[in-house]
Amino acid sequence: MQAFQNYNSAFNALGDPTRRAIFEKLASRPLSVVHIAEGLTVSRPAVSQHLKVLREAKLISMVQQGTRSIYSVNSDGVQAMRDYLDRFWTESLENFKQIAEQTEKLKTKSNAANKKRSNR
């Protein structure tokens, strides 16, 4: 159940465009709140609230450097989302493999039947 909560809260957190923008900023390097807020159309307190949601979703982490809080991407939350999506990718690849193998078998049977007819 914990894995579900991790990826579910992570996807929910990234559903907000402002939080997505913050997350994308942090993907390039760790930043302080002041630098995160630059260029965003929301107030600094709103940025702090968005950061809280991202932290609760385990998408970002925070370390104190003196009086500043430095935020960075937390790979645990990202990994939870990736694991969730990889399940679908793996399943899709397995389905593709099965269809390709079935198609190949049908082709082989069809070719064998055509050879028998042409040899008569």
C-alpha positions in Angstrom: 0.0 0.0 0.0 2.9 2.3 0.7 4.1 2.2 -2.9 0.7 3.1 -4.1 0.5 6.1 -1.8 4.0 7.2 -3.0 3.3 7.2 -6.7 -0.3 8.3 -6.3 0.6 11.4 -4.2 3.5 12.1 -6.5 1.3 12.1 -9.6 -1.3 14.2 -7.8 1.3 16.7 -6.7 2.6 17.1 -10.3 -1.0 17.6 -11.5 -0.7 21.3 -10.6 1.1 23.4 -13.2 2.9 25.5 -10.6 4.2 22.5 -8.8 5.3 21.0 -12.1 7.2 24.2 -12.9 8.9 24.1 -9.5 9.8 20.4 -9.8 11.2 21.1 -13.3 13.4 23.9 -11.9 14.7 21.7 -9.2 15.5 18.9 -11.7 18.4 21.0 -13.0 19.9 21.8 -9.6 19.1 22.4 -5.9 17.7 25.9 -5.2 16.6 28.1 -2.4 13.0 29.3 -2.1 14.1 32.7 -3.4 15.5 31.2 -6.6 12.6 28.8 -7.0 10.1 31.8 -6.8 11.9 33.7 -9.5 9.9 33.8 -12.7 6.8 32.2 -11.1 3.5 34.1 -11.0 2.7 33.1 -7.4 3.8 34.7 -4.1 6.7 33.4 -2.1 4.3 32.0 0.6 2.4 30.2 -2.2 5.7 28.7 -3.4 6.3 27.5 0.1 2.9 25.8 0.2 3.7 24.1 -3.2 7.1 23.0 -1.8 5.3 21.5 1.2 3.0 19.4 -1.1 6.0 18.3 -3.2 7.9 17.3 0.0 4.9 15.3 1.3 4.8 13.5 -2.0 8.5 12.7 -1.6 9.3 14.4 -4.9 11.7 16.9 -3.3 13.8 17.1 -0.2 15.1 20.0 1.9 18.3 20.6 3.7 19.2 23.6 5.9 22.2 25.6 4.9 22.5 28.3 7.6 19.3 30.3 7.5 18.4 29.1 4.0 16.4 26.0 3.0 17.8 24.3 -0.1 15.4 22.1 -2.1 16.3 19.3 -4.5 14.6 16.5 -6.3 14.1 13.4 -4.2 14.8 10.3 -6.3 12.5 8.1 -4.1 9.4 9.8 -5.3 10.5 9.8 -8.9 11.4 6.1 -8.6 8.0 5.3 -7.3 6.4 7.0 -10.3 8.8 5.3 -12.7 8.2 1.9 -11.1 4.5 2.4 -11.6 4.8 3.4 -15.2 7.4 0.6 -15.9 4.7 -1.9 -15.1 2.7 -0.7 -18.0 5.7 -0.6 -20.3 6.7 -4.1 -19.4 3.2 -5.4 -19.9 3.0 -3.6 -23.3 6.3 -5.1 -24.4 5.2 -8.6 -23.3 1.9 -8.2 -25.2 3.8 -7.0 -28.3 6.2 -10.0 -28.0 3.2 -12.5 -27.8 1.5 -10.9 -30.8 4.7 -10.9 -32.8 5.3 -14.6 -32.0 1.7 -15.5 -32.9 2.0 -13.6 -36.2 5.3 -15.4 -37.0 3.7 -18.8 -36.3 0.8 -18.0 -38.5 3.2 -16.8 -41.3 5.2 -20.0 -41.0 2.0 -22.2 -41.2 0.8 -20.2 -44.1 4.1 -20.5 -46.0 4.1 -24.3 -45.3 0.6 -24.6 -46.6 1.4 -22.6 -49.8 4.4 -24.8 -50.4 2.3 -28.0 -50.1 -0.2 -26.6 -52.6 2.5 -25.6 -55.1 4.2 -29.0 -54.9 1.0 -30.8 -55.9 
